[in-house]
Amino acid sequence: MDPESRYWCKAHYLDASALVKLVDDSAGDSKGREALRKYYNEHASMYSTSYCLAEAFGVFKRKFLRQEITEEQYIRYVQVLIDRTVGWKLQIDEVDILLPIVSSEAERLIRKWKDKIDFLDCFQIVTVLHGRNRVLVGESKSILITADNKLAEAARAEGARVWECKSERAPT
């Protein structure tokens, strides 16, 4: 690693799958979990959208309803997600979904990637590429952090910098 590269400022955008992996201790969600947690704890400028947070809360609710986690785990995961993200270092960044450029770009992505990602994934890509940190370039270019292979593939193809935390090494 170039000694100066550690000083680059990067914006890190966590999608719902990464947010879930940050707090979920169940065995089924373990691949890449420790690397993600280490990276999250060691880096600044963490972002997500309110939609990703809502989606992560929904994942925990579904796991509870399917009896994959206990009620105590469900409550703890929700509280930890709030405390370790929004209550600690995660900032919310999202483009205005009602802006014509945003809705047309999301529509384009939905049509192009309909077999791989859903609307919230499209909105996440739009936020990374057109949100407040869009001006960052080179070594400072924003990074989408996800545990979703299909989202990673689509985001990369659209020009986003991506870390798929289940199978790739953490970025430097």
C-alpha positions in Angstrom: 0.0 0.0 0.0 1.2 3.5 -0.9 1.9 5.2 2.5 0.0 8.3 1.4 -3.1 6.3 0.3 -4.3 5.8 3.9 -5.0 9.6 4.0 -7.5 9.5 1.2 -11.1 10.3 2.4 -13.6 7.8 1.1 -17.3 7.7 1.6 -18.5 4.2 2.4 -22.1 3.3 1.6 -23.6 0.3 3.3 -26.6 -1.4 1.8 -29.1 -3.4 3.8 -27.2 -6.7 3.5 -24.1 -5.1 5.0 -26.1 -3.4 7.7 -27.6 -6.8 8.7 -24.2 -8.4 8.6 -22.8 -5.8 10.9 -25.1 -6.8 13.8 -26.5 -10.3 13.0 -24.5 -13.0 15.0 -26.4 -16.0 13.6 -24.3 -18.7 11.9 -26.0 -18.3 8.6 -24.8 -14.7 8.2 -21.2 -15.3 9.2 -19.3 -15.2 5.8 -17.4 -11.9 5.7 -18.9 -10.6 8.9 -15.6 -10.2 10.8 -13.9 -8.4 7.9 -16.9 -6.1 7.6 -17.0 -5.3 11.3 -13.3 -4.6 11.4 -13.5 -2.3 8.4 -16.5 -0.5 9.8 -14.8 0.1 13.1 -11.6 1.3 11.5 -12.9 3.7 8.9 -14.9 6.9 9.0 -17.4 8.4 6.6 -20.0 5.7 6.7 -23.3 6.3 5.0 -26.5 4.5 4.1 -30.0 5.5 3.0 -33.1 5.5 5.2 -34.5 2.9 2.8 -31.5 0.5 3.5 -32.1 1.0 7.3 -35.8 0.2 6.9 -34.9 -2.9 4.7 -32.5 -4.1 7.4 -35.1 -3.8 10.1 -37.4 -5.7 7.9 -34.9 -8.5 7.5 -34.7 -8.9 11.3 -38.5 -9.0 11.5 -38.7 -11.7 8.8 -36.0 -13.8 10.6 -38.0 -13.5 13.8 -41.3 -14.4 12.2 -39.6 -17.4 10.5 -38.2 -18.4 13.9 -34.7 -18.1 12.6 -33.9 -15.8 15.6 -35.5 -15.5 19.0 -37.5 -12.5 20.2 -34.5 -11.5 22.3 -32.2 -11.6 19.3 -34.7 -9.6 17.2 -34.9 -6.9 19.8 -31.1 -6.9 20.4 -30.3 -6.7 16.6 -32.7 -3.8 16.1 -31.2 -1.9 19.1 -27.6 -2.7 18.1 -28.3 -1.5 14.5 -29.6 1.8 15.9 -26.8 2.2 18.5 -23.8 1.1 16.3 -24.9 2.8 13.2 -27.2 5.8 13.3 -26.5 6.5 17.0 -22.8 6.2 16.5 -21.2 6.9 13.1 -23.5 6.2 10.2 -24.9 9.2 8.3 -27.9 9.2 6.1 -27.3 10.2 2.5 -29.9 9.8 -0.2 -30.9 11.7 -3.3 -34.4 13.1 -3.5 -36.4 10.3 -4.9 -38.9 12.8 -6.4 -36.3 14.6 -8.5 -36.8 13.8 -12.2 -33.2 12.8 -12.7 -33.3 10.4 -9.8 -36.5 8.7 -10.9 -35.5 8.5 -14.5 -32.1 7.0 -13.5 -33.7 4.5 -11.1 -36.2 3.6 -13.9 -33.3 3.0 -16.3 -31.5 0.8 -13.8 -34.7 -1.2 -13.0 -35.2 -1.9 -16.7 -31.6 -2.8 -17.3 -31.0 -4.9 -14.1 -34.6 -6.3 -13.4 -33.3 -9.9 -13.3 -30.7 -9.1 -10.6 -31.8 -6.2 -8.4 -34.9 -4.5 -7.0 -35.8 -0.8 -6.8 -34.1 -0.2 -3.5 -30.9 -1.6 -4.9 -31.3 0.8 -7.9 -31.8 3.7 -5.5 -28.7 2.7 -3.6 -26.7 2.8 -6.9 -28.2 6.2 -7.8 -27.3 7.5 -4.3 -23.7 6.3 -4.5 -23.3 7.8 -8.0 -25.3 11.0 -7.6 -25.5 11.7 -3.9 -23.6 14.2 -1.8 -20.2 12.3 -2.3 -20.4 12.0 -6.1 -17.6 14.6 -6.3 -15.1 12.2 -4.8 -12.8 10.7 -7.4 -9.7 8.6 -7.7 -8.6 7.0 -4.5 -11.4 9.0 -2.7 -14.2 7.6 -4.9 -17.1 6.3 -2.8 -17.4 2.6 -2.1 -20.6 0.7 -2.0 -20.3 -2.1 0.7 -22.7 -5.0 0.2 -23.0 -8.7 0.8 -25.2 -9.0 -2.3 -23.4 -10.5 -5.3 -26.0 -9.3 -7.8 -26.1 -5.7 -6.5 -22.2 -5.7 -6.6 -22.3 -6.8 -10.2 -24.8 -4.2 -11.3 -23.2 -1.4 -9.3 -19.8 -2.2 -10.8 -21.2 -2.3 -14.3 -22.7 1.2 -13.7 -19.3 2.6 -12.6 -19.5 2.4 -8.8 -16.6 1.2 -6.7 -17.8 -1.8 -4.8 -16.7 -4.1 -2.0 -18.7 -7.4 -1.9 -17.7 -8.3 1.7 -18.6 -12.0 1.6 -16.0 -13.0 -1.0 -13.6 -10.1 -1.5 -10.8 -8.6 0.5 -11.5 -5.3 2.2 -10.4 -2.3 0.1 -7.4 -0.4 1.2 
